[in-house]
Amino acid sequence: KTGWVPANQLSAYKAPAKPKPPVVQSVKKATYTSKVKVVARKSASAKAAAVVSIPAKTNVTVDARSGSWLRVKYAGKTGWVPANQLSAYKAPAKSRTTTVRLNLRTGTNTSTRSLLVIPKGKKITVKATRGSWIQTSYSGKTGWVSSRYLR
């Protein structure tokens, strides 16, 4: 129908703005682990087509970020996964065994105070290394032992 309307009740039509494509930022390549089974998608959107299913506790390589999504490589395929579905990869701790009764010390030399003595044949976990000294914990105490007496 055609008719008349007062001009002060009208405004010029503005077409809706086109959504901006998400910004993809390259990040230093890093290994992440999937927390749960997750589907990698063709783009950083839950509505995008699935590329590959990644089992829980699987390592993937991350090389880019877009908002709350990470671009991953898995099984020769590349896709996007919500960042909250991944966690930074932690390498398994190295363990060593004492070859003698070993002083757990407060510092990295024999003049530092001994916290306790670790019995021969006990497994310890390497937390850090400084020269020939290894940081570890035993019986609730953290200190340093000489790597010379470990295998």
Disulfide bonds with the S-S distance in Angstrom:
none
